[in-house]
Structures are given as structure tokens and as C-alpha cells.
Amino acid sequence: MRAQGFIVFSLIAAVWAARADEKLPVLKAGSEVYSNVTVTTVTATDIYFTYARGMANVKLNQLDPALQKHFGYNPKKASEVEQKQAAANTQYPPSSHQPAGTATPGR
């Protein structure tokens, strides 16, 4: 029983380590190619990273299947998260308030 617990802990630690501060020489997402990548955060839907020209994030569903698996992408979970975010966005739409002293072009 103790050995099983250790194995599970080791697998969790390995997945966590693969997500933060992992370095990749190249990351291809759709038609974009990023070089000298350091992964900073992985969520259910996105991967955030620094690369040779700055910082970026891409949707996990844009990665090739091997990298999706590597970063623990789950399409069902991602869809649930995106639906919750869309619902939250409708509850709290962006404010149309403009700070005092700003003009709207054409008015």
C-alpha cells in the first residue's frame, strides 16, 4: 500500500515538474513557431511561456497531440472551463465607462 502511494506521488510530482519552468527548444502551435521556450504556467485550456522574443500563451488544443498529452490536456475539462468563463463574461461584461476627459473619435 505504501509503495502504491509513493508511485502516485511520484507521478503527480513528475506531471507538476513538467508544467512549470520546463524548457523547450521549439514550441509549435498552429502556424506559429516559438523558440527558446520556458513554460511558466499550464491551465486546463492554455500554456503560458516566455520565449526568445517575449512572452506568450497559446491554447493547448493548438498543440500537436503528443504535447497535448504531455501537458495533460483534456478536451472535456477545457470545454467546461471555457463554458464557465463565457458565462462569467456575460454576467460581468466589460464596462463602457470612459474616464473623464477622454473623447470618442467622430463625436
Secondary structure, DSSP 4 states (H G I P E B T S, - for coil): -HHHHHHHHHHHHHHHHHHSS-EEEEEEETTEEEEEEEEEEE-SSEEEEEETTEEEEEEGGGS-HHHHHHTT--HHHHHHHHHHHHHHHHHSPPP----TTPPPTT-
